[in-house]
Amino acid sequence: MVHERSSGPRLSPSSYEEDITLELAPRLAYFAGVARHEHVTRAAQDMGVPQSTLSRAMVRLEADLGVTLFARKGRTVSLTPAGRTFLASVERALAEVERAAESVRADTDPRSGKVAFGFLHTMGSETVPGLIRAFRADHPRIRFTLVQNYGEAMLERLRAGELDLCLTSPVPDAPDLVARRLDEQRLRLVVPDDHRLAGRKRVRLAEAADESFVTLEPGYGLRRITDDLCAEAGFAPRVAFEGEEAETLRGLVAAGLGVALLPPPAVARPGVVELTVTAPRAAREIGVAWLDGHPETPPVAEFKRFLLSRRGRLLPQ
């Protein structure tokens, strides 16, 4: 059997598309300029490039496409039907590139740029609105993209470049992240208002060892803290219900379905009593994290400085 030897590497369809895009892209603006002026010399003067460079670029563009784009008469040119079809798509593509450039420039503007900021659900009703209000007193035009999620999910979005900064707990310790502790938030044992402990103001966590707990799902920072505190108190919590949001857990507690370790609410919830835990010390650290070595825009740098200046007074008193 005789095998025909290829004269060169054969490109897959996707490789060919990438190759032709790299070939065409640098010449699209030149093509649009020549088409607009219908004159090579005037187009070259307008774009500030040598006429010879522009002429060669158009010849090469037609060769790469295998299509005649211009009918030539001296230095005057006019578009062929194929050229007009190609121009319509080129103008849309160039306009989209211009819009993208304007968008990224606007997002990095020191006075009116954008910050992508992530935070825990439990900080969304009071802490974060207060922080942004205080920050915008001096930076009224800076815009925010706000993302609420649990800690691990936010850190993944931080690593993916979707967030600039995030408030999270526990404060992460990872080689690719920089994290700074900002504040501490006491946790309370939340019980139904008709519970045997409801008449108390303080409680040792061990006194709840026989209770059913309602907790956040595994993977949430507060769930890990709850498990660790219960272990320190000498027991493993018997989990009856798992949820994704602290106020939902308070509702489950009010319905008599268990007890929970939670940060204080923005507004008191009827049907529950919130007890100070005296032992072990029940608290969670709140910190801000960002990607190590990741370039930051002026708005992000300014908001980071603001957050770090709030050490010890991040949370509402």
Solvent accessible surface area in square Angstrom, and as a share of the most:
residue,aa,sasa,rsa
1,M,211,0.94
2,V,145,0.83
3,H,148,0.66
4,E,170,0.76
5,R,222,0.81
6,S,62,0.40
7,S,129,0.83
8,G,34,0.32
9,P,132,0.83
10,R,215,0.78
11,L,99,0.49
12,S,54,0.35
13,P,108,0.68
14,S,66,0.43
15,S,41,0.26
16,Y,118,0.45
17,E,107,0.48
18,E,114,0.51
19,D,60,0.31
20,I,37,0.19
21,T,79,0.46
22,L,136,0.68
23,E,55,0.25
24,L,24,0.12
25,A,55,0.43
26,P,95,0.59
27,R,31,0.11
28,L,32,0.16
29,A,51,0.40
30,Y,57,0.22
31,F,0,0.00
32,A,9,0.07
33,G,1,0.01
34,V,1,0.00
35,A,9,0.07
36,R,157,0.57
37,H,52,0.23
38,E,82,0.37
39,H,34,0.15
40,V,17,0.10
41,T,34,0.20
42,R,125,0.46
43,A,0,0.00
44,A,4,0.03
45,Q,134,0.59
46,D,88,0.45
47,M,54,0.24
48,G,67,0.64
49,V,31,0.18
50,P,85,0.54
51,Q,59,0.26
52,S,60,0.39
53,T,44,0.25
54,L,0,0.00
55,S,41,0.26
56,R,154,0.56
57,A,12,0.09
58,M,5,0.02
59,V,90,0.52
60,R,122,0.45
61,L,0,0.00
62,E,23,0.11
63,A,71,0.55
64,D,39,0.20
65,L,54,0.27
66,G,68,0.66
67,V,63,0.36
68,T,83,0.48
69,L,2,0.01
70,F,4,0.01
71,A,54,0.42
72,R,116,0.42
73,K,170,0.72
74,G,77,0.74
75,R,137,0.50
76,T,69,0.40
77,V,5,0.03
78,S,51,0.33
79,L,26,0.13
80,T,24,0.14
81,P,95,0.60
82,A,42,0.33
83,G,0,0.00
84,R,137,0.50
85,T,99,0.57
86,F,43,0.18
87,L,29,0.14
88,A,45,0.35
89,S,52,0.34
90,V,4,0.02
91,E,94,0.42
92,R,156,0.57
93,A,46,0.35
94,L,55,0.28
95,A,42,0.32
96,E,91,0.41
97,V,96,0.55
98,E,109,0.49
99,R,142,0.52
100,A,53,0.41
101,A,32,0.25
102,E,88,0.40
103,S,59,0.38
104,V,93,0.53
105,R,136,0.50
106,A,47,0.37
107,D,33,0.17
108,T,55,0.32
109,D,37,0.19
110,P,83,0.52
111,R,168,0.61
112,S,23,0.15
113,G,0,0.00
114,K,72,0.30
115,V,0,0.00
116,A,15,0.12
117,F,0,0.00
118,G,0,0.00
119,F,8,0.03
120,L,12,0.06
121,H,62,0.28
122,T,40,0.23
123,M,2,0.01
124,G,19,0.18
125,S,86,0.55
126,E,77,0.35
127,T,12,0.07
128,V,2,0.01
129,P,60,0.38
130,G,20,0.19
131,L,2,0.01
132,I,23,0.12
133,R,174,0.64
134,A,38,0.29
135,F,2,0.01
136,R,97,0.35
137,A,80,0.62
138,D,115,0.60
139,H,47,0.21
140,P,85,0.54
141,R,140,0.51
142,I,0,0.00
143,R,101,0.37
144,F,40,0.17
145,T,59,0.34
146,L,87,0.43
147,V,20,0.11
148,Q,87,0.39
149,N,36,0.18
150,Y,67,0.25
151,G,6,0.05
152,E,75,0.33
153,A,21,0.16
154,M,0,0.00
155,L,13,0.06
156,E,99,0.44
157,R,86,0.31
158,L,1,0.01
159,R,85,0.31
160,A,70,0.55
161,G,46,0.44
162,E,94,0.42
163,L,6,0.03
164,D,42,0.22
165,L,1,0.00
166,C,0,0.00
167,L,0,0.00
168,T,2,0.01
169,S,3,0.02
170,P,45,0.29
171,V,37,0.21
172,P,23,0.14
173,D,146,0.76
174,A,25,0.19
175,P,136,0.86
176,D,54,0.28
177,L,16,0.08
178,V,27,0.16
179,A,23,0.18
180,R,103,0.38
181,R,112,0.41
182,L,2,0.01
183,D,16,0.08
184,E,53,0.24
185,Q,22,0.10
186,R,103,0.38
187,L,3,0.02
188,R,88,0.32
189,L,0,0.00
190,V,0,0.00
191,V,0,0.00
192,P,11,0.07
193,D,84,0.44
194,D,125,0.65
195,H,32,0.14
196,R,153,0.56
197,L,6,0.03
198,A,19,0.14
199,G,83,0.80
200,R,101,0.37
201,K,161,0.68
202,R,147,0.54
203,V,1,0.01
204,R,127,0.46
205,L,0,0.00
206,A,42,0.33
207,E,42,0.19
208,A,0,0.00
209,A,34,0.27
210,D,116,0.60
211,E,28,0.12
212,S,34,0.22
213,F,0,0.00
214,V,1,0.01
215,T,5,0.03
216,L,13,0.06
217,E,59,0.26
218,P,91,0.57
219,G,36,0.34
220,Y,21,0.08
221,G,5,0.05
222,L,9,0.04
223,R,30,0.11
224,R,105,0.38
225,I,22,0.11
226,T,5,0.03
227,D,50,0.26
228,D,87,0.45
229,L,14,0.07
230,C,0,0.00
231,A,69,0.54
232,E,123,0.55
233,A,22,0.17
234,G,68,0.65
235,F,28,0.12
236,A,87,0.67
237,P,23,0.15
238,R,135,0.49
239,V,50,0.29
240,A,51,0.39
241,F,85,0.35
242,E,86,0.39
243,G,12,0.11
244,E,101,0.45
245,E,62,0.28
246,A,4,0.03
247,E,66,0.30
248,T,75,0.44
249,L,1,0.01
250,R,2,0.01
251,G,18,0.18
252,L,40,0.20
253,V,0,0.00
254,A,37,0.28
255,A,71,0.55
256,G,49,0.47
257,L,71,0.36
258,G,9,0.09
259,V,1,0.01
260,A,0,0.00
261,L,5,0.03
262,L,1,0.00
263,P,4,0.02
264,P,49,0.31
265,P,29,0.18
266,A,51,0.40
267,V,120,0.69
268,A,89,0.69
269,R,90,0.33
270,P,111,0.70
271,G,25,0.24
272,V,18,0.10
273,V,42,0.24
274,E,43,0.19
275,L,1,0.00
276,T,60,0.35
277,V,0,0.00
278,T,70,0.41
279,A,44,0.34
280,P,18,0.11
281,R,142,0.52
282,A,0,0.00
283,A,22,0.17
284,R,10,0.03
285,E,75,0.34
286,I,0,0.00
287,G,0,0.00
288,V,0,0.00
289,A,0,0.00
290,W,36,0.13
291,L,35,0.17
292,D,81,0.42
293,G,76,0.74
294,H,93,0.42
295,P,112,0.71
296,E,80,0.36
297,T,40,0.23
298,P,67,0.42
299,P,0,0.00
300,V,6,0.04
301,A,14,0.11
302,E,53,0.24
303,F,0,0.00
304,K,24,0.10
305,R,138,0.50
306,F,35,0.15
307,L,0,0.00
308,L,39,0.19
309,S,65,0.42
310,R,51,0.18
311,R,123,0.45
312,G,54,0.52
313,R,131,0.48
314,L,6,0.03
315,L,17,0.08
316,P,65,0.41
317,Q,193,0.86
